[in-house]
Amino acid sequence: MAISCRNCPLRDHAIFEPMTESEIEYMQEFKTGELEVQPGTLLMMEGSNSPQLFTPLEGMGLRYKTLEGGERQVINFVMPGDFIGLQAGVMSEMQHSVEATTAMRLCVFNRQAVWSLFRDHPARAYDLTWVAAVEEHLLGENLAILGQMGGIERVARALLRLYDRARAMKMTKGREMPLPYKQQDLADALGLSLVHTNKTLKALRGQGVIEWKKGVLKVLDYEKLCEVAEVGSDRTPMTRPLI
């Protein structure tokens, strides 16, 4: 049974900005259904022009590009509330692939209806632009991290981001969060070798900062993780629109 946008469980999270009644009604029209997929399902393929856009309600995934030699560059980790397929909606085809890492449940939207946002709901269109701008900002920050930070700082920053995102989405239990990825996924995302990534994780564990095993990340010392990641521990999460 598909969930009504009015009863969307994601709307209860403080990280998301509230919607007006007209915006809720429009999103219900924009939504065409829901999709449940198993781990390993390719949701969007690089170079494809999928007619659908998605927002995950449950589950986690990966965004990645495949290089000419077959190597995979992980771009980002997908969590509930993310908007998937914006490139296809604007550029007619995806510039990267999106794959389900766990079982996922997703809201499905009609890509062709994106342009009606700009005509009928300029506030929602602005939200879409905001999402694109933040993605660009994060990619720029990632480039700076890859270019200027050492391995342990990169790993700490990545784990901190994931933990903060999970906490905002109420996916944490105490100091634990699901992290169903492989060390190779983290290495690919950070431009590190698997061996270097493994040694760095061991170092963080040895310092009593984190533990990552059997698909669960445990943050033992949040303040120390922030310190290693070179990020302040007193920052306030930025609210964002839910598409």
Buried (B, 14 or more C-beta within 10 A) or exposed (E): EEBEBEEBEBBEBEBBEEBEEEBBBBBEEBBBEBBEBEBEBEBBBBEBEBBBBBBBBBBBBBBBBBEEEEEBEBBBBBBBBBBBBBBBBEEEEBEBBBBBBBEBBBBBBBBEBBEBBEEEBEEBBEBBEBBBEEBEEEEEEBEEBEEEBEBBBBBBBBBBBBBBBBBBBBBBEEBBBBBBBEBBBBBBBBBBEEEBBBBBBEBBBEBEBBBBEEEEBBBBBBEBBBBBBEBEEEEEEEEBBBB
